[in-house]
Amino acid sequence: MSKLAALEDWMRTTKYTGSVLVSATDGGVHEHIVLTPPSKKERLCHLKTEQNKSQTPDQT
């Protein structure tokens, strides 16, 4: 798995959003990946769904 694929996978699971900032300077072009954490509300919802998944017994 490439680093980018791993990062995208991690962002999906943690609900982070990312954007790439490109800045051109005298030294060349630089890319910065800015990660934005999910809002507290989204994190709580995500945690609850994760807990529900682990606590719910398989109904077969």
C-alpha positions in Angstrom: 0.0 0.0 0.0 1.4 3.4 -1.0 1.8 6.1 1.6 -1.0 8.1 -0.1 -3.4 5.1 -0.1 -2.6 4.5 3.6 -3.2 8.1 4.4 -6.5 8.1 2.5 -7.6 4.9 4.3 -6.6 6.5 7.7 -8.6 9.6 6.9 -11.6 7.6 6.0 -11.5 5.7 9.3 -10.8 8.7 11.5 -13.1 11.1 9.6 -10.3 13.6 9.1 -10.5 15.8 6.1 -7.4 16.8 4.2 -6.4 19.4 1.7 -3.2 19.9 -0.1 -1.7 23.4 -0.1 0.8 24.1 -2.8 3.1 27.1 -2.3 5.6 28.3 -4.8 8.7 29.9 -3.4 12.1 30.8 -4.7 13.2 27.3 -3.6 10.6 25.6 -5.8 7.1 24.3 -5.3 6.2 22.9 -1.9 3.2 20.7 -1.1 1.8 20.7 2.4 -1.0 18.3 3.4 -3.2 20.0 5.9 -5.3 17.6 8.0 -8.5 18.9 9.6 -9.8 16.9 12.6 -13.5 16.1 12.5 -15.8 18.2 14.7 -16.4 16.9 18.2 -19.9 16.0 17.3 -18.8 13.9 14.3 -16.2 12.2 16.5 -18.8 11.3 19.1 -21.2 9.9 16.5 -18.3 7.9 15.0 -17.3 6.5 18.5 -20.9 5.6 19.3 -21.3 3.7 16.0 -18.0 1.9 16.6 -19.1 0.9 20.1 -22.5 -0.2 18.9 -20.8 -2.4 16.3 -18.6 -4.1 18.9 -21.3 -4.5 21.5 -24.1 -5.8 19.2 -24.1 -9.6 19.1 -24.3 -11.2 15.7 -28.0 -11.9 15.0 -27.9 -15.1 13.0 
